[in-house]
Amino acid sequence: MTERVRVGIGLLPVPLRNVTQAAMEIATIDRLFPGRFVAGIGHGVQTWMEQAGVAGARSLAAG
C-alpha cells in the first residue's frame, strides 16, 4: 500500500451539493488519506447544471 500517492476527486459542483454534507465527505476522505487528499471545488459544467435545473444566469454565477 502506498503512502505518497495524492488522492482527489475530479470536481465537486457546488450548486448540486449540500455544503454540510460535502464538508463531512471531504473530512472523511481526508481522515482516510491524511495529508494526501485534494478537494476539487467549482461551479460545474454549465450544460450539466442546466440539466439539473441549478444553472446560474451567467456561466460563473451559481443559481
N, C-alpha and C positions, 0 to 999 in steps of 0.2 A: 504494500500500500504506500502510495506516495504522500509526502507531506509538503511538497513545494508547488504543485500544480494549482493555479488560480481557479476558483470556482465562481461561476456567474450565471446570470440569466440574460437572455437577449435584450429585452426591453420591457419594463413594467409600464403599460399605458395607464397613466394617472386617471383619465376620465372613466375608465372601466373598473377601477379598483376602489374599495373602501380603504381609507388611509390607515385605520386602526388594524384591519386585517392584514394589509400589506406590511405594516411595521412588524407585526407578530411573525409573519412568514419570513421576513428578512432577518429578524433576530434569531429565529430558529435555525436557519441555514448558516448564519454567522457562528452560532454555537457549535454546529456540526463541523465546520471548517474554519476554526479561529485564525484570523489574520489573512485568510485567503479569499474571502468572499467579496465579490464586486457586484454591487446592485446597479442595474441599468434602469434609469427612471426617465420617462419622457412623455410626450403628448400623443404618441401612437401614430399610425399611418392614417391620413385623412379619410381615405376611402373606407378603411375598416371602421373608423369612428362613425362615419355616416351610416354604415350598415347596422351598427349597434345603436344608432339613434343618439349618440353623445357628441357629435362633431360640433366644434365651435364655429362661430360666424366667419372667422379667419383661420388660416391653417395653423397659426401659432397661438390661438386662443382656445381655452378649454370651455366647454359648454356650460 
